[in-house]
Amino acid sequence: MSEWLRVLIIEDSEDFALRVAHLLQLNGYQPSFERIETGAAMQAALDRQTWDLVLSEPVLPAFSAIEALNLIQQRQLDPPFIVVSDHIDEEAAMTAMRAGAHDYLVKDNLARLAPAIERELRAARQRKVYREAERKLRQRAEVLQAANLALTQTLDLDSVLHVLLSYLKSLVPYDSANVMLLNSGVLSVCSVRGYRNPEEIRRITFALEQYPYLDQIVTQRQGLLVQDTRRAAAWLPHPASRHVRCWLGVPLIARGEVIGLCSLDKTVPGFFTTEHLRLAETLAAQAAIAIQNAQLHEQTELWVRELTAIHQAGQRLRRLYSPDMLAQEIIGVLEDLLDYKFGAVLLIDEHSGELVPFALSDRGQSPDFASADTAGATARGIRLGKGLIGWVAQTGESVRLGDVHRDPRYLAIRPDIRSELCVPLRLGDQVVGVVNIETTRPEAYTAADQRVLETVAAQIAVAIQNHRLFEQVNVGRDRLQAMSYRLLEVQESERRLIARELHDEVGQILTGLSLTLGMALQLPADRIRTNLEEAHALVNDLLARVRNLSLDLRPAMLDDLGLLPALLWHIDRYIAQTQVEVRFGHAGLERRFNPEVETAAYRIVQEALTNVARYARVDQVTVRIWANHDCLTVLIEDHGDGFDPAVALSRGASSGLSGMRDRAELLGGTLSIESAVGGGTRLMASLPLLVSPNGEGETAS
């Protein structure tokens, strides 16, 4: 069958127009043409109809191909435009092609005309398809943009669902549709459109386990298309959906959670396409956030009441209390917020793993009963993983039960208890305890109660932590005061030692030197030399004693040469003085460290070796010291008499031990002492490598 072709010919030769029409007929077309010679005639021709093809002479007396192209482009038309000339003019051809012409032919070679027309007609059809696809994409984008704007302009849930169904109709032409929201595995119809009995539809609920297609959408979190419901084995007919032949469902996913589902119906089988499915999923993704926001908005008033109560609880728990007063204040907060018969706050003992009662409340019971209940809870020894309370403490997950006797984790301590709510006490990521409330009423606690208790539990945890920190501050203050006293004692002790050395040793030598020199003045010349030799010996002795005193105070080589040379010198001197063998090992000490670190390490080794010589009664001690990028570690170990470190430190019996610990802690390090009477001693100090004043981790050699 021939193809109709409407041809507009811009030509002053009627004979050429007839030749073109005849050629088109020979090539299977049924041409309907009009020949024009002026711009006005072309305007009229374009007004009358749409043209499938335009053939034009390059230049006419009153018109030209370039002018014709301008008129077509002004009207945003795109028919194939072929310039046909009497001769080849490359410059004219290039000008025409740049202006928008699709081809340039010579009249004496019209054999090329039919293939060129066929090619350009195909290209025109393809361009039309592209323009239509672009138009649809633009239209859909505008619909999605308008839908997004409308969805964000309201927080009313019914309005949001109405907007969703309205804009879905613009994208996917359904016959009927509804929106279902998910709660505890059940989909409830909340908004409908296109049904004859909308009120009846709104009362319908679907349990996911009973409807495979709905369960598949929720579980797999992606849309589903059923082309013919009567041929789908998994389709379960519902009285309200007998008219449905083609069905499309997409999930509503907000913040990673499936909150509902959009259901679209069509009475014609095979109507919906995968493109419809994709569009519905896109709009559903936009609407899901708006739906969830509207749901949250409906709970705002409830949350305001909850937050008010929580704020008041926080104000009460913010104060610093003694342990007993804090426990009572916590119980008071819980009693004001929630209804329960028995309540408890239990803390995890890090050493035993048991949950120790911190605060217990037995509403309506006597103080004696409460005391007995506290003692009983302690005696039962609730451990991590044991019972509901132990499970919450171990997993960090809250538990809310309407009937505790149906849960195998429940320990039947009180047989009349039916409902229980237990939440963890957290400090950061660490579970430090639980808050547990119980009552004899079944199904007594709601999700809102759980939310309130979890929030208050966070405040309780902070209050307990603040109490602990306050106690630590007090202990630290006491230790700082004791450290100051010890520092004064050490200073006075060193002053007494220096004074005694100066008086007893240096003073005596100087006195002897003075007497010897005085006697030399009275001796005859032949005996002066002997007396001067005695004076010279006294001077040498004095120099040695002053040097030893100076080295005991602080060896100069520690500042000049560094830690390792100072330790080697001190160990050699120690062996010579005490006859105790020192097995010395080291690694990473060839570099220099901050003066504070070098001094602390040297003094710890010095004090530890002194203690070994005084108390251990051994002939051998091991000293090892090593450094890596972050830390310098000192280890001194002997197999001597040993002692009880806790007693020595608590009673202040050893200022040396306290001094070593203080030196380590002042640098942010640690000192551990392992010892027992008759079992030797193992002392280890870890000193962080501090940042030096010039910003480097080590000082220059």
FENSULDA-V440378 format. One record per pair of residues at least 24 apart in sequence whose C-alpha atoms are under 10 Angstrom apart, sorted by the first residue. I is the first residue (numbers start at 0). J is the second residue. D is the distance in whole Angstrom. If there is no record, write none. Layout:
I;J;D  I;J;D
This chain:
0;27;8  0;28;9  0;29;10  1;26;9  1;27;5  1;28;5  1;29;6  1;30;9  2;26;10  2;27;7  2;28;5  2;29;6  2;30;8  3;27;9  3;28;6  3;29;5  3;30;6  3;31;7  3;51;9  4;28;6  4;29;6  4;30;5  4;31;6  4;32;8  4;50;8  4;51;6  4;52;8  4;120;10  5;29;9  5;30;6  5;31;5  5;32;6  5;33;8  5;48;9  5;49;8  5;50;5  5;51;5  5;52;6  5;53;9  6;30;7  6;31;6  6;32;5  6;33;7  6;34;9  6;49;9  6;50;6  6;51;6  6;52;5  6;53;6  6;54;7  6;78;10  6;79;10  7;31;9  7;32;6  7;33;5  7;34;6  7;35;8  7;41;9  7;44;8  7;45;9  7;49;10  7;50;7  7;51;8  7;52;6  7;53;5  7;54;6  7;55;8  7;80;10  8;32;7  8;33;6  8;34;5  8;35;6  8;36;9  8;41;10  8;52;8  8;53;6  8;54;5  8;55;6  8;56;8  8;81;10  8;83;10  9;33;8  9;34;6  9;35;5  9;36;6  9;37;8  9;38;10  9;40;10  9;41;8  9;53;8  9;54;6  9;55;4  9;56;6  9;57;9  9;58;9  9;59;9  9;62;9  9;63;8  9;64;8  9;67;8  9;82;9  9;83;10  10;34;6  10;35;6  10;36;6  10;37;9  10;54;8  10;55;6  10;56;6  10;57;9  10;58;9  10;59;7  10;62;10  10;63;10  10;64;10  10;83;9  11;35;7  11;36;6  11;37;10  11;55;10  11;56;8  11;58;10  11;59;7  11;60;9  12;36;9  12;56;10  15;106;9  16;54;9  18;109;9  19;54;9  19;106;10  19;109;8  19;112;9  19;113;9  22;109;8  22;110;9  22;112;8  22;113;7  23;112;9  23;113;7  23;116;9  24;113;10  25;113;9  26;113;7  26;114;9  26;117;10  27;113;10  28;113;10  35;62;10  36;60;8  36;61;7  36;62;6  36;63;9  37;61;6  37;62;5  37;63;8  37;66;10  37;67;9  38;62;6  38;63;8  38;66;8  38;67;7  38;70;8  41;67;8  41;70;8  41;71;9  42;67;9  42;70;8  42;71;9  45;70;9  45;71;8  45;74;9  45;76;10  49;76;9  49;78;9  50;76;9  50;77;9  50;78;7  50;79;9  51;77;9  51;78;6  51;79;7  51;80;9  51;120;8  51;123;9  52;77;9  52;78;6  52;79;5  52;80;6  52;81;8  52;116;8  52;119;9  52;120;8  52;123;10  53;77;10  53;78;7  53;79;6  53;80;5  53;81;6  53;82;8  53;100;10  53;116;10  54;79;8  54;80;6  54;81;5  54;82;6  54;83;7  54;100;10  54;102;10  54;103;10  54;104;10  54;116;10  55;80;8  55;81;6  55;82;5  55;83;6  55;84;8  55;100;10  55;103;10  56;81;9  56;82;6  56;83;5  56;84;6  56;85;8  56;103;10  56;104;10  56;105;10  56;106;10  57;81;10  57;82;6  57;83;7  57;84;6  57;85;9  57;88;10  57;91;8  57;92;9  57;95;8  57;103;9  58;82;10  58;84;9  58;91;10  64;95;7  64;98;9  64;99;10  64;100;9  65;91;10  65;94;8  65;95;6  65;96;10  65;97;10  65;98;7  65;99;9  65;100;9  66;98;9  68;95;9  68;98;7  68;99;7  68;100;7  69;98;8  69;99;9  71;99;10  72;98;10  72;99;9  77;123;7  77;124;10  77;126;8  77;127;9  78;119;9  78;120;8  78;122;10  78;123;7  78;124;9  78;126;10  78;127;10  79;115;10  79;116;8  79;117;10  79;118;9  79;119;6  79;120;6  79;121;9  79;122;8  79;123;6  79;124;10  80;116;9  80;119;8  80;120;10  81;112;9  81;115;8  81;116;8  81;119;9  82;106;10  83;107;10  83;108;10  83;109;9  83;112;9  138;169;10  138;170;9  139;169;9  139;170;7  139;278;8  142;166;7  142;167;9  142;169;7  142;170;8  142;282;9  143;167;9  143;169;10  143;170;9  143;278;9  143;281;8  143;282;7  143;285;9  144;282;10  144;285;10  146;282;8  146;285;8  146;286;8  147;282;8  147;285;6  147;286;7  147;289;9  149;286;10  149;289;10  150;285;8  150;286;7  150;287;10  150;288;9  150;289;6  150;290;9  150;293;10  151;285;10  151;286;9  151;288;9  151;289;6  151;290;10  151;292;9  151;293;10  152;289;9  153;289;8  153;290;10  153;292;10  153;293;8  154;289;7  154;290;8  154;291;9  154;292;7  154;293;5  154;294;8  154;295;9  154;296;7  154;297;9  155;289;9  155;290;9  155;292;9  155;293;6  155;294;8  155;296;8  155;297;8  156;189;9  156;190;10  156;289;8  156;290;6  156;291;9  156;292;9  156;293;5  156;294;7  156;295;10  156;296;9  156;297;8  157;189;8  157;190;7  157;290;9  157;293;9  158;190;10  158;290;10  158;293;9  159;190;10  159;286;8  159;287;10  159;289;7  159;290;6  159;291;10  159;292;10  159;293;8  160;189;8  160;190;6  160;191;9  160;261;10  160;286;8  160;287;10  160;289;9  160;290;7  160;293;10  161;190;7  161;191;8  161;192;8  162;286;9  163;190;10  163;261;9  163;279;10  163;282;8  163;283;8  163;285;9  163;286;6  163;287;9  163;289;10  163;290;9  164;190;8  164;191;8  164;192;7  164;193;10  164;261;9  164;262;10  164;263;9  164;282;10  164;283;10  164;286;10  165;192;9  166;279;10  166;282;8  167;261;10  167;263;9  167;275;10  167;278;8  167;279;7  167;280;10  167;282;7  167;283;9  168;192;10  168;263;9  168;279;10  170;274;10  170;275;7  170;278;7  170;279;7  170;282;9  171;247;10  171;263;9  171;271;8  171;272;9  171;274;9  171;275;6  171;276;8  171;277;10  171;278;7  171;279;7  172;263;9  172;264;9  172;265;8  172;270;9  172;271;9  172;275;9  173;245;10  173;246;9  173;247;9  173;262;10  173;263;6  173;264;6  173;265;6  173;266;9  173;267;10  173;270;9  173;271;9  173;275;10  174;242;10  174;243;9  174;263;8  174;264;6  174;265;5  174;266;7  174;267;9  175;240;10  175;242;10  175;243;9  175;246;10  175;262;9  175;263;6  175;264;5  175;265;7  175;266;9  176;246;10  176;247;9  176;248;10  176;261;7  176;262;5  176;263;4  176;264;6  176;265;9  177;201;9  177;248;10  177;260;9  177;261;6  177;262;5  177;263;7  177;264;9  178;248;10  178;249;10  178;250;10  178;251;9  178;259;7  178;260;6  178;261;5  178;262;6  178;263;9  179;203;9  179;204;8  179;205;9  179;250;9  179;251;9  179;258;9  179;259;5  179;260;5  179;261;6  179;262;8  180;204;10  180;250;10  180;251;8  180;257;9  180;258;6  180;259;4  180;260;6  180;261;9  180;290;9  181;205;9  181;206;10  181;207;9  181;217;9  181;251;9  181;257;8  181;258;5  181;259;5  181;260;8  182;206;10  182;257;10  182;258;8  182;259;8  183;207;10  184;208;8  184;214;9  184;217;9  185;209;10  185;214;10  185;259;9  186;213;9  186;214;10  186;258;9  186;259;7  186;260;8  187;259;9  187;260;10  188;259;9  188;260;9  188;261;10  188;262;10  189;259;10  190;261;10  191;261;10  191;262;9  192;263;10  193;264;9  194;239;9  194;240;10  194;264;10  195;239;10  196;239;9  197;239;10  199;239;8  200;238;10  200;239;7  200;240;10  203;237;10  203;239;9  209;235;9  210;234;8  210;235;7  210;236;10  211;235;8  212;248;9  213;248;8  213;249;9  213;250;9  213;260;8  213;262;9  215;250;10  216;248;7  216;249;7  216;250;6  216;251;10  216;257;9  216;259;10  216;260;8  217;249;9  217;250;6  217;251;9  217;252;9  217;256;10  217;257;6  217;258;9  217;259;8  217;260;8  218;250;10  218;257;9  219;250;9  219;257;10  220;249;8  220;250;6  220;251;9  220;252;8  220;255;10  220;256;9  220;257;7  220;260;10  221;248;9  221;249;6  221;250;6  221;251;9  221;252;9  221;257;10  221;276;10  221;280;8  222;247;7  222;248;6  222;249;4  222;250;6  222;251;10  222;260;9  222;261;9  222;262;10  222;273;10  222;276;7  222;277;8  222;279;9  222;280;7  223;247;6  223;248;5  223;249;6  223;250;9  223;262;10  223;273;9  223;276;8  223;280;10  224;248;7  224;249;9  224;263;10  224;269;9  224;271;8  224;272;8  224;273;8  224;275;9  224;276;7  225;264;10  225;268;9  225;269;8  225;270;10  225;271;8  225;272;10  226;265;10  226;267;9  226;268;6  226;269;4  226;270;7  226;271;7  226;272;8  227;265;10  227;266;10  227;267;8  227;268;5  227;269;6  227;270;9  228;268;8  228;269;10  229;268;9  230;268;10  240;264;8  240;266;10  241;266;9  242;266;6  242;267;9  243;267;8  243;268;8  244;268;5  244;269;8  244;270;9  245;269;6  245;270;6  245;271;7  246;270;9  246;271;8  247;271;7  247;272;9  247;273;10  247;275;9  247;276;7  247;279;9  248;276;8  248;279;8  248;280;9  249;276;8  249;277;9  249;278;10  249;279;7  249;280;6  249;281;9  249;282;10  249;283;7  249;284;9  250;279;9  250;280;7  250;283;7  250;284;8  250;287;9  251;280;8  251;281;10  251;282;9  251;283;6  251;284;6  251;285;9  251;286;8  251;287;5  251;288;9  251;290;9  251;291;10  252;280;10  252;283;8  252;284;6  252;285;9  252;286;9  252;287;6  252;288;8  252;290;10  252;291;9  253;283;10  253;284;7  253;285;9  253;286;9  253;287;5  253;288;5  253;289;9  253;290;8  253;291;7  253;292;9  254;284;10  254;287;9  254;288;7  254;291;9  256;287;10  257;287;9  258;287;7  258;288;10  258;290;9  258;291;8  259;283;10  259;287;8  259;290;9  259;291;10  260;287;9  301;447;9  302;447;9  302;450;10  302;451;9  305;336;9  305;447;8  305;448;9  305;450;9  305;451;7  305;454;10  306;451;8  306;454;9  306;455;10  308;332;9  308;335;9  308;336;7  308;451;9  308;455;9  309;336;8  309;451;7  309;452;9  309;454;7  309;455;6  309;458;9  310;455;9  310;458;10  312;336;8  312;455;7  312;458;8  312;459;9  313;454;10  313;455;8  313;457;10  313;458;6  313;459;8  313;461;10  313;462;9  314;458;10  315;462;10  316;455;10  316;458;7  316;459;7  316;460;10  316;461;9  316;462;6  316;463;9  316;465;10  317;458;8  317;459;9  317;461;9  317;462;6  317;463;10  317;465;9  317;466;10  318;462;8  318;465;9  318;466;9  319;462;8  319;463;9  319;465;7  319;466;6  319;469;8  320;462;9  320;463;9  320;465;10  320;466;7  320;469;10  321;466;8  321;469;10  321;470;9  322;357;8  322;358;9  322;463;9  322;466;8  322;467;9  323;357;9  323;358;8  324;358;10  325;357;9  325;358;8  325;459;9  325;462;8  325;463;8  325;466;8  326;356;10  326;357;6  326;358;5  326;359;8  326;360;10  326;459;10  326;463;9  327;357;10  327;358;7  327;359;8  327;360;9  328;358;9  328;459;10  329;357;10  329;358;7  329;359;9  329;360;10  329;455;10  329;456;10  329;458;10  329;459;7  329;462;9  329;463;10  330;358;7  330;359;7  330;360;6  330;361;10  330;362;10  331;360;9  332;455;9  332;459;10  333;360;9  333;434;9  333;436;9  333;452;8  333;455;8  333;456;10  334;360;8  334;362;8  334;436;10  336;448;9  336;451;8  336;452;8  336;455;9  337;436;9  337;444;9  337;448;7  337;449;10  337;451;9  337;452;8  338;362;10  338;436;9  338;437;9  338;438;8  338;443;9  338;444;9  338;448;10  339;418;9  339;419;9  339;420;10  339;435;10  339;436;6  339;437;6  339;438;5  339;439;8  339;440;9  339;443;9  339;444;9  340;364;10  340;416;9  340;436;7  340;437;6  340;438;5  340;439;7  340;440;9  341;369;10  341;413;10  341;416;9  341;419;9  341;435;8  341;436;6  341;437;5  341;438;7  341;439;9  342;419;10  342;420;10  342;421;10  342;434;8  342;435;6  342;436;4  342;437;6  342;438;9  343;373;9  343;376;10  343;421;9  343;433;8  343;434;6  343;435;5  343;436;7  343;437;9  344;421;10  344;422;10  344;423;10  344;424;9  344;432;7  344;433;6  344;434;5  344;435;6  344;436;9  344;456;9  344;459;9  344;460;10  345;376;10  345;377;10  345;381;9  345;388;9  345;392;9  345;423;10  345;424;9  345;431;9  345;432;5  345;433;5  345;434;7  345;435;8  346;392;9  346;423;10  346;424;8  346;430;9  346;431;6  346;432;4  346;433;7  346;434;9  346;460;10  346;463;10  347;381;10  347;382;8  347;383;8  347;389;10  347;392;8  347;393;10  347;424;10  347;430;8  347;431;5  347;432;5  347;433;8  348;382;9  348;383;10  348;431;8  348;432;9  349;431;9  351;380;10  351;382;8  351;383;10  352;380;9  352;381;9  352;382;6  352;383;6  352;384;10  352;389;10  352;392;10  352;393;10  353;377;9  353;379;10  353;380;6  353;381;6  353;382;4  353;383;6  353;384;10  353;385;10  353;389;9  353;392;10  353;432;10  354;379;10  354;380;7  354;381;6  354;382;6  354;383;7  354;385;10  354;388;9  354;389;8  354;392;8  354;431;9  354;432;7  354;433;8  355;380;8  355;381;8  355;382;9  355;432;9  356;381;10  356;432;9  356;433;10  357;432;9  357;463;10  358;434;9  359;434;10  359;435;10  359;436;10  360;436;9  376;412;10  379;412;10  383;432;10  384;408;9  385;409;9  385;410;8  386;410;5  386;411;9  387;419;9  387;420;10  387;421;8  387;435;9  388;419;10  388;420;10  388;421;7  388;422;9  388;423;9  388;432;9  388;433;7  388;434;9  388;435;7  389;421;10  389;432;9  389;433;9  390;421;10  390;423;10  391;421;7  391;422;7  391;423;6  391;424;10  391;430;9  391;432;9  391;433;7  391;434;10  391;435;10  392;421;9  392;422;8  392;423;6  392;424;8  392;425;10  392;429;10  392;430;6  392;431;8  392;432;6  392;433;6  392;434;10  393;423;9  393;430;8  393;431;10  393;432;9  393;433;10  394;423;9  394;430;8  395;422;8  395;423;6  395;424;8  395;425;8  395;428;9  395;429;8  395;430;6  395;431;9  395;432;9  395;433;9  396;421;9  396;422;7  396;423;7  396;430;10  397;421;6  397;422;4  397;423;6  397;424;10  397;433;9  397;434;10  397;435;10  397;449;8  397;450;10  397;452;10  397;453;8  398;422;7  398;423;9  398;435;9  398;449;9  399;436;10  399;442;9  399;443;9  399;444;7  399;445;8  399;446;8  399;448;9  399;449;7  400;437;10  400;441;9  400;442;7  400;443;9  400;444;8  400;445;9  401;438;10  401;440;8  401;441;5  401;442;4  401;443;6  401;444;7  401;445;9  402;439;9  402;440;9  402;441;6  402;442;7  402;443;9  403;437;10  403;441;9  403;442;10  413;437;10  413;439;10  414;439;9  415;439;6  415;440;9  416;440;7  416;441;8  417;441;5  417;442;8  417;443;8  418;442;6  418;443;6  418;444;7  419;443;8  419;444;8  420;444;7  420;445;9  420;448;9  420;449;7  420;452;9  421;449;8  421;452;9  421;453;9  422;449;8  422;450;9  422;452;7  422;453;6  422;454;10  422;455;10  422;456;7  422;457;10  423;452;10  423;453;7  423;456;7  423;457;9  423;460;9  424;453;8  424;454;10  424;455;9  424;456;6  424;457;6  424;458;9  424;459;8  424;460;6  424;461;9  424;463;10  425;453;10  425;456;8  425;457;6  425;458;9  425;459;9  425;460;6  425;461;8  426;457;8  426;458;10  426;460;6  426;461;7  426;463;10  426;464;8  427;457;10  427;460;10  427;461;10  430;460;9  431;460;8  431;463;10  431;464;10  432;456;10  432;460;8  433;459;10  433;460;9  434;459;9  434;460;10  478;661;10  479;661;9  481;651;9  481;657;10  482;654;10  482;657;8  482;658;8  482;661;8  485;651;9  485;654;7  485;655;10  485;657;8  485;658;8  486;654;9  486;658;8  488;654;9  489;654;8  489;655;9  489;658;9  493;552;9  496;548;10  497;548;8  497;549;10  497;552;9  500;544;9  500;545;9  500;548;8  501;544;9  501;545;9  501;548;9  504;540;10  504;541;8  504;544;8  504;545;9  505;537;10  505;538;10  505;540;9  505;541;6  505;542;9  505;544;7  505;545;8  506;541;9  507;537;10  507;541;10  508;534;10  508;537;6  508;538;8  508;540;8  508;541;6  508;544;10  509;534;10  509;537;8  509;538;8  509;541;8  510;537;10  511;537;8  511;538;10  512;536;9  512;537;6  512;538;7  512;541;10  551;605;10  553;598;9  553;601;10  553;602;9  554;601;10  557;594;9  557;597;8  557;598;8  557;601;8  558;591;10  558;594;8  558;597;9  558;598;9  559;700;9  560;591;8  560;700;8  561;588;9  561;589;9  561;590;8  561;591;6  561;592;8  561;593;10  561;594;9  561;597;7  561;598;10  561;601;10  561;700;8  562;588;7  562;589;9  562;590;9  562;591;7  562;592;8  562;593;10  562;594;9  562;596;9  562;597;6  562;598;8  562;600;8  562;601;7  563;587;10  563;588;6  563;589;7  563;590;9  563;591;9  563;597;9  563;601;9  563;624;9  564;588;9  564;589;9  565;597;10  565;601;8  566;600;9  566;601;7  566;602;10  566;604;8  566;605;9  569;601;9  569;604;9  569;605;8  570;604;9  570;605;9  570;608;9  570;622;10  573;605;9  573;608;8  573;609;9  573;612;9  574;612;10  574;618;10  574;619;10  576;612;10  577;608;10  577;609;9  577;611;10  577;612;7  577;613;9  577;618;9  578;612;9  578;617;10  578;618;7  578;619;9  579;608;9  579;611;9  579;612;7  579;616;9  579;617;7  579;618;5  579;619;5  579;620;7  580;617;9  580;618;6  580;619;5  580;620;6  580;621;8  581;608;9  581;618;9  581;619;6  581;620;5  581;621;6  581;622;7  581;623;10  581;635;10  581;637;10  582;619;7  582;620;6  582;621;5  582;622;6  582;623;8  582;635;10  582;636;10  583;620;9  583;621;6  583;622;5  583;623;6  583;624;8  583;635;9  584;621;8  584;622;6  584;623;5  584;624;6  584;625;8  584;634;10  585;622;8  585;623;6  585;624;5  585;625;5  585;626;8  585;632;10  585;633;9  586;623;9  586;624;7  586;625;5  586;626;6  586;627;9  586;631;10  587;624;9  587;625;6  587;626;5  587;627;7  587;628;9  587;631;9  588;624;8  588;625;7  588;626;7  588;627;9  588;631;9  589;626;10  589;700;9  590;626;10  590;697;8  590;698;8  590;699;8  590;700;7  591;696;10  591;697;6  591;698;6  591;699;6  591;700;6  592;626;10  592;631;9  592;688;7  592;689;8  592;690;10  592;691;9  592;696;8  592;697;5  592;698;6  592;699;8  592;700;9  593;688;7  593;689;7  593;690;8  593;691;6  593;692;9  593;695;9  593;696;8  593;697;6  593;698;6  593;699;9  594;689;10  594;691;9  594;697;9  594;698;8  595;662;9  595;665;10  595;666;8  595;686;10  595;688;9  595;689;8  595;691;9  596;630;10  596;631;8  596;662;9  596;663;9  596;666;8  596;686;7  596;687;8  596;688;7  596;689;7  596;697;10  597;631;9  597;686;10  597;688;10  598;662;9  599;658;10  599;659;8  599;661;10  599;662;6  599;663;7  599;665;10  599;666;9  599;684;10  599;686;8  600;624;9  600;631;8  600;632;8  600;633;7  600;659;9  600;662;9  600;663;9  600;684;8  600;685;9  600;686;8  601;633;10  602;655;10  602;658;9  602;659;8  602;662;9  603;633;8  603;634;10  603;635;9  603;655;9  603;656;9  603;658;8  603;659;6  603;660;9  603;662;8  603;663;9  603;670;10  603;682;10  603;683;10  603;684;8  604;633;8  604;634;9  604;635;7  604;659;9  604;682;10  604;684;10  605;659;10  606;655;6  606;656;8  606;658;9  606;659;8  607;634;10  607;635;7  607;636;9  607;655;8  607;656;8  607;659;8  607;682;8  608;635;8  608;636;10  608;637;10  609;655;9  610;653;10  610;655;8  610;656;9  611;635;10  611;636;9  611;637;8  611;638;10  611;639;8  611;640;9  611;641;9  611;680;9  614;639;8  614;640;7  614;641;8  614;642;9  615;639;5  615;640;5  615;641;6  615;642;9  615;677;9  615;679;8  615;680;8  616;640;7  616;641;9  617;679;10  620;680;10  621;681;10  622;682;10  623;683;10  624;683;10  624;684;9  624;685;10  625;685;10  626;685;10  626;686;9  626;687;10  626;688;9  627;687;10  627;688;9  628;687;9  628;688;8  628;696;9  628;697;10  629;686;9  629;687;6  629;688;5  629;689;8  629;696;9  630;668;9  630;685;7  630;686;6  630;687;4  630;688;5  630;689;9  631;668;9  631;684;8  631;685;6  631;686;5  631;687;6  631;688;7  632;668;10  632;669;10  632;670;10  632;683;7  632;684;6  632;685;5  632;686;6  632;687;9  633;670;9  633;682;8  633;683;6  633;684;5  633;685;7  633;686;8  634;670;10  634;671;10  634;681;7  634;682;6  634;683;5  634;684;7  634;685;9  635;672;10  635;680;8  635;681;6  635;682;5  635;683;7  635;684;9  636;672;10  636;673;9  636;674;10  636;679;8  636;680;6  636;681;4  636;682;6  636;683;9  637;674;10  637;678;9  637;679;6  637;680;5  637;681;7  637;682;9  638;674;10  638;677;8  638;678;7  638;679;4  638;680;6  638;681;9  639;674;10  639;675;10  639;676;9  639;677;7  639;678;7  639;679;4  639;680;7  640;674;9  640;675;8  640;676;6  640;677;4  640;678;6  640;679;6  640;680;8  641;673;9  641;674;6  641;675;5  641;676;5  641;677;5  641;678;5  641;679;4  641;680;5  641;681;9  642;673;9  642;674;6  642;675;5  642;676;4  642;677;7  642;678;8  642;679;8  642;680;8  643;672;9  643;673;9  643;674;6  643;675;5  643;676;6  643;677;10  643;680;10  644;671;10  644;672;7  644;673;7  644;674;7  644;675;8  644;676;10  644;680;9  645;672;9  645;673;10  645;674;10  656;682;10  659;684;9  660;684;8  662;686;9  663;687;9
